[in-house]
Amino acid sequence: MEQYFIYDQRLGILLPKLEKDWEDYSNAEQQAILLRWEAIRGTIPDRIAELEKIINEKQDQLNDENDFVRSCQLNSEIAELASVINDLWIWYRMNQTVSMRAHR
């Protein structure tokens, strides 16, 4: 089953890696892929919570930081983490629609 997914280092989760059109997979393959994706998708809110905790820690550091260069670095790190969270929500929502259509 892992042949249909690839680990995304930035997001910290497996993402679908389909090498042909969805309709070209058998019904059994489609169902197996969807089942695996739903398991992965279910971990996304926990991953987001982990990243939010890191953001909060960095914001606390930023509040006490007097060094301008370090403040800029923390701001950049916070922005990148926020971007990752945004991308995770997109994957979570986009594939919810796809999964719901596939189950009809």
Backbone torsions as a table, in degrees:
resi	resn	phi	psi	omega
1	MET	NA	-29.3	-178.1
2	GLU	-66.2	-13.3	176.8
3	GLN	-66.6	-18.7	-179.0
4	TYR	-94.7	2.6	-177.4
5	PHE	-137.1	152.9	178.0
6	ILE	-136.1	140.3	-178.4
7	TYR	-75.8	127.5	176.5
8	ASP	-99.2	109.3	-176.8
9	GLN	-58.7	-42.4	-177.1
10	ARG	-64.3	-45.5	-177.7
11	LEU	-83.2	-25.3	179.2
12	GLY	79.4	22.7	178.5
13	ILE	-140.7	166.4	171.6
14	LEU	-80.4	140.1	176.7
15	LEU	-120.5	151.6	177.8
16	PRO	-60.0	139.5	176.3
17	LYS	-133.3	80.4	-177.1
18	LEU	-93.5	128.2	-174.2
19	GLU	-99.7	2.6	174.8
20	LYS	-145.1	171.0	179.5
21	ASP	-61.8	146.5	-177.0
22	TRP	-54.2	-41.0	-178.0
23	GLU	-65.6	-18.6	-179.1
24	ASP	-82.5	-7.8	174.9
25	TYR	-87.9	146.3	177.1
26	SER	-67.1	163.0	177.6
27	ASN	-58.9	-39.3	179.5
28	ALA	-64.5	-42.8	177.3
29	GLU	-63.6	-44.3	179.5
30	GLN	-58.8	-46.1	-179.0
31	GLN	-65.1	-39.4	178.9
32	ALA	-66.1	-42.1	178.5
33	ILE	-63.2	-46.5	179.9
34	LEU	-63.0	-40.0	178.5
35	LEU	-62.7	-44.7	178.7
36	ARG	-65.4	-43.1	179.9
37	TRP	-61.9	-41.8	179.9
38	GLU	-61.1	-36.3	176.5
39	ALA	-65.6	-43.5	178.6
40	ILE	-66.3	-47.2	-178.4
41	ARG	-57.7	-35.2	179.4
42	GLY	-64.8	-19.6	178.8
43	THR	-86.9	-12.0	-175.0
44	ILE	-60.9	-46.3	178.4
45	PRO	-59.0	-36.8	176.5
46	ASP	-66.1	-39.8	177.5
47	ARG	-63.1	-42.0	178.1
48	ILE	-62.4	-42.6	179.0
49	ALA	-61.3	-39.4	176.5
50	GLU	-60.1	-46.2	-178.6
51	LEU	-67.2	-37.5	177.4
52	GLU	-63.4	-36.9	177.4
53	LYS	-63.5	-42.2	178.4
54	ILE	-64.2	-41.8	178.1
55	ILE	-59.6	-45.8	-179.9
56	ASN	-60.4	-40.2	177.6
57	GLU	-63.5	-42.6	179.7
58	LYS	-67.8	-36.1	176.6
59	GLN	-65.7	-38.0	175.3
60	ASP	-62.4	-42.3	177.3
61	GLN	-62.3	-41.8	-178.2
62	LEU	-62.9	-38.2	179.4
63	ASN	-61.6	-29.7	-178.0
64	ASP	-101.5	2.6	-174.6
65	GLU	-87.8	129.7	178.0
66	ASN	-105.9	-16.6	-179.4
67	ASP	-82.2	120.0	-176.0
68	PHE	-60.1	-44.1	-177.9
69	VAL	-62.8	-44.1	178.6
70	ARG	-65.8	-36.9	177.1
71	SER	-61.6	-42.6	177.9
72	CYS	-63.6	-41.6	179.1
73	GLN	-62.6	-45.5	178.7
74	LEU	-62.1	-43.0	177.4
75	ASN	-59.7	-41.6	179.2
76	SER	-64.5	-43.1	178.9
77	GLU	-64.3	-41.6	178.3
78	ILE	-63.1	-43.6	179.2
79	ALA	-62.1	-41.0	179.1
80	GLU	-65.6	-43.1	178.3
81	LEU	-62.9	-40.5	177.6
82	ALA	-63.3	-37.0	177.3
83	SER	-64.8	-41.1	177.6
84	VAL	-62.4	-44.4	178.9
85	ILE	-59.9	-44.1	178.2
86	ASN	-58.6	-46.2	179.8
87	ASP	-63.9	-38.6	177.7
88	LEU	-63.0	-42.4	178.1
89	TRP	-63.4	-38.0	178.1
90	ILE	-61.2	-47.1	178.2
91	TRP	-61.9	-42.0	-178.6
92	TYR	-61.9	-46.1	-177.2
93	ARG	-77.7	-42.5	-177.9
94	MET	-60.7	-46.3	-175.8
95	ASN	-79.4	-14.6	172.1
96	GLN	-65.0	-42.4	179.0
97	THR	-65.2	-44.1	179.7
98	VAL	-62.4	-45.4	-179.3
99	SER	-63.5	-39.8	179.9
100	MET	-65.6	-40.4	178.2
101	ARG	-65.2	-37.6	-177.1
102	ALA	-71.0	-25.2	-178.8
103	HIS	-84.6	-6.0	-179.5
104	ARG	-75.6	NA	NA
